[in-house]
Amino acid sequence: MSARSRNLPRRSCHAVPGSNPRFIDKAPAIGADEVFLDLEDAVAPSEKIPARARVAAAVRDGDWGETVVCIRVNSWSSPWTTGDVLDAVGAAGARLDTVMLPKVERAAEVVALDLVLTQLERNSGLPVGHLGIEAQIESARGLIAAEEIAASSPRVEALVLGPVDMSASMGMPSLAGGLDIPGYPGDYFHYVLVRILMAARAAGVQAVDGPYVRIRDLDGLRGYAARAQVLGYDGKWSLHPDQVPVLNEVFSPSAAQYARAWEVIDAYREATERGGRGAVTLGEEMIDEASARAARAVVARGERAGMRRP
């Protein structure tokens, strides 16, 4: 598999309703690392079929630059999935990077999408493996199967938490969808976040946190994004353009972190290529291949933020 978007940072993943032409027209210019054009929850049932052609045209004709472009189809539990793939994904052309599959509960659902995408690519003249898959984990059953889902196909590029549906699946009385519940002494979503993160990292794919639904509360968004970033998440959904700069900032390294990452990379390269060593001391720290891998990830996020090597 050689999907273009596999290793591109996803600090901000912006949701755009596929039935709203005004939002679609604005999407390429908002500065998000990823934009996904939605055919699922953000689109009314009566608009789902008409939205397919609009979404496909937006992917083909938009000036997307380096943005990761994704279409979220409807889940296999709906009557629309195959039509979404054939009529929207199939007509979107080579600029489409990934397909997001919501409400995934079994690895077989990803395998089924993989098989359909393979036929679509062959019939469209695209290289097999051109399209990646982003799997959304939104239920207790999906969470338990997260490891198998993440490893189910080489197309999988990211696991994505769906917090509102997850809350409902877990039987929580709150409608907060991942936000604080007064009276609970801690972060009640911590296990969910870590379980998805571990499954993603074990499979070598990205982990993306779901949306912060209070779209005007940018300070609250910053706090919840920092929670995910500290755990190791690659990024978070945005629902409003004003949320995008906050996420890009939170999930980008500081100038000092970026410079330090380059120091680690350079020191490790010097040790291995010239000194024949697998580990070396840098300041007061011992660094090795694991340190270099972590540093390369920091550099990738920094370059996505426009940083240049010091």
C-alpha positions, 0 to 999 in steps of 0.5 A: 500500500502506498497511500499518499496520506498515510504519514501526513499529520492529522492535527485538525480533522474538519467535518463538513456536511456533504449537503451544505454547498456553502460549507463545502466551498469554504473547506479547502481554505480553512487550514485544516490538515484533513477535511472529511466531507460527510455523508453520514450523521451531518446529512439528513436521510432525504439528502444522502443520495443527492449529496453523493454527487456534490461531495464527489465534485468537491473532491475532484474540483477543489483546490486542496493543496496538501490537505488530506481529503476524506469522504465519510460514508454511512455505516454498514448498518445503514442502507446507503454504504455501497451506494456511497462508495460507488457513487461518491468515492467512485466518482471522486477521482484520484485526489481523494485520500481516504474513506472514513467508515463509521460505527465499526464494530468488527474487523470484517466491516473494514475487510468488506470495505477494503474489497469494494475499494480494490474493485473500485480502484481497478475499474477506475484505473487507480493503483490498488491501495490508493485509498486509505481507510479511517475506522471510527470506534463508536461503541463498546463492541467496537472498543473491545475489537479495536486491536483487530479493527486497526490491524484488519487491512493495510489500508487503515490509516487512523482510528477515530473516536466517536464520543457521542455515540460511545457515550450512548453505547456505554449507557451513560446518563449524560448527553455530554459526549465526552465532556466533563460530568459534574460529580465524577472524580476523574476523566471518565473517558480515559480508558476509552481514549487509551484503548483506542490509542494503544490499538492504533499504535500497535498497528502503526496507524494514527489516533484521532480524538473526536469533536468538542461539541461546544463550538464557541468555547475555544478555551474548553476545546484547548483543554480537551485537545491538550488532554488527547495530545498529552496521551499521544493522539495525533489530532482531533476533529473540528466542527467549526473553522474557528476550532482549526487554529486551536487544534493546529497549535495544540498538536504542533511542537513548540520551537524548542521541541522541534529544534530538540527533535532535530538534535536527536535525529542528527546525533543518532545519525552521527552515532550510527553512520559514522560511529557504528553505535546504536545508542549515544548520549545527548546532553544528559539523555541516552538516545537510540532508534526509539528516540529517533523515531519519536523525533521524526514524528515531532519533525513531521508535525512541525513541518506540517505547521510550517516550521523549518529546520533551525 
